[in-house]
């Protein structure tokens, strides 16, 4: 008799568990009319993960203007640096001082964490700007890479795989860009008060 009451209790317990599970599925998993299914947002989030936000600093007039673009996500930071540099030149070519059709031939990193950006000769041959235009082009390129790729120390520009002395005759490019485009912020010494 005790064995029979245990079986009845077990059957009732399974029935209650099944009813509770059905209620959970109906309430939280099955979409109600007018409510979108749970599958659509998951697909959108997977697609959104394929792109990353990139900050591109473009020369506009006498200053740099930051714009955000969605670029295809890359696994390696070098590949993403190449993508943002390509986007920089694609967007900046609309400005009159930035040469059009500049191609990124490659980006390399040395043991000192210096990135070398190898660009096509269109950059040097077709540059028509003054000193401010050259400065904004170099600063925009540096800031674009720096704001999107965290693991490098400095940036050096190469043209067709070689170092060049200058782009437009105003800035010496045999050295990396960091000290040239980032101001050295030293506190001004104030005269001693009497």
Secondary structure by P-SEA (a helix, b strand, c coil): caaaaaaaaaaaaaaaaaaaaaaaaacccccccccccaaaaaaaaaaaaabbbbbbbbbcccbbbbbbbbccccccaaaaaaaaaaaaaaaacccccccccccccccccccccbbbbbbcccccccccccaaaaaaaaaaaaaaaaaccccccbbbbbcccccccccccccccccccccccccccccccccccc
